Amino acid sequence: MLCGQKMLLELPIDEFLKRWYDQPVFQFYKADWSMRKKQNVQDLAKALIHFSLGLQTRFELDDANVLIGEWDSKFRALYRHPTLIPSSGHVVHLENPKAVAAEIQKRVFS
């Protein structure tokens, strides 16, 4: 199987999006592809390189400051006591944006 960046650069955008969002980690997310189809493919590929958690050094964070969707079993397994965002999976900021904003606001203003 092609890695994300290579797949994005070699496949038509519709095929890439289908394969990308068919990954188990996205099972709870209902993607709106219309926005993604308008984005620059080269820039999306760069984002995959620079922002992919799989390619980043693991930061030692206070687990409580890590926001993870309650249904995201992959990322829940990485931390002992993360803050769980209810009714969401891997894409917490889109699946439950109000809860994410409330948690961020609580940390910034308290």
Secondary structure, DSSP 8 states (H G I E B T S, - for coil): ---HHHHHHHS-HHHHHHHHHTSGGGTT----HHHHHHS-HHHHHHHHHHH-GGGS------GGG-EEETT-HHHHTT-SS-EEETT--S-HHHHSHHHHHHHHHHHHH-
